[in-house]
Amino acid sequence: MKVLIPSSLRSYTGQREVTARGATLAAVLDDLERHYPGIRFRMIDEQGGIRRHIRLFYRQAQVFDLTAPVSDDGELLIVQALSGG
């Protein structure tokens, strides 16, 4: 699956687009972690939930459940909200 990486996470991947495999969103994120250690922690909290400043879109629809099924021909867009004052 094609995974679009936001600029704030590109220090892990070195590129704006990578590929990952898995039957569920969680499995795709685990695959990303295998190839780019540390990236999953930036998106998933200690309780296994999506961090509140992260949005995940699969086939242009926001996904809230990490057990959601995905396929290799899909596209995952990771969006990280910016904050500041």
C-alpha positions in Angstrom: 0.0 0.0 0.0 1.1 3.5 -0.7 1.6 5.6 2.5 1.9 9.4 2.3 4.1 10.7 5.1 3.6 14.2 6.5 6.7 16.5 6.6 6.8 16.2 10.4 7.5 12.4 10.2 9.8 12.4 7.2 12.9 12.4 9.5 12.0 8.7 10.0 11.4 7.8 6.3 13.5 10.3 4.4 10.7 10.5 1.8 7.2 11.7 1.4 5.8 8.4 0.1 6.6 4.8 1.2 5.0 1.4 0.9 3.8 -0.8 3.7 1.9 -4.1 3.9 -0.8 -5.5 6.2 -4.3 -6.7 6.3 -5.4 -4.1 8.9 -4.4 -0.6 9.7 -2.6 -1.8 12.8 -0.6 -4.3 10.7 0.4 -1.5 8.2 1.6 0.7 11.1 3.6 -2.3 12.5 5.2 -2.8 9.1 6.1 0.9 8.9 7.7 0.5 12.4 9.8 -2.4 11.2 11.2 -0.4 8.3 11.3 3.0 10.1 11.8 2.4 13.9 10.2 5.0 16.1 7.5 6.2 13.6 4.6 4.3 15.2 5.1 5.9 18.6 4.6 9.3 17.0 1.1 8.2 15.8 -0.1 5.6 18.4 -0.2 6.3 22.2 0.8 3.9 25.0 -2.8 2.6 25.2 -2.8 1.6 21.6 -5.0 4.4 20.4 -4.4 7.0 17.6 -2.9 10.1 19.1 -5.3 13.0 19.1 -3.2 15.2 16.8 -3.0 12.4 14.2 -5.6 11.7 11.5 -5.4 8.6 9.3 -7.2 8.5 6.0 -7.6 5.3 4.0 -9.1 5.7 0.5 -10.0 9.3 1.4 -12.1 8.4 4.5 -10.9 9.0 8.0 -10.2 5.8 9.9 -10.6 5.7 13.7 -10.2 1.9 14.3 -6.8 0.3 14.0 -8.5 -3.1 13.3 -10.0 -1.7 10.1 -9.3 -3.9 7.1 -7.1 -2.5 4.3 -5.6 -3.8 1.1 -2.3 -3.4 -0.7 -3.9 -1.4 -3.6 -5.1 1.3 -1.2 -3.6 4.5 -0.1 -3.0 5.7 3.5 -2.6 9.4 4.2 -1.2 10.4 7.6 -2.0 13.9 8.7 -0.5 15.5 11.8 -2.1 18.6 13.2 0.1 21.5 14.0 -0.2 23.6 17.2 1.4 26.6 18.6 0.6 30.1 19.8 
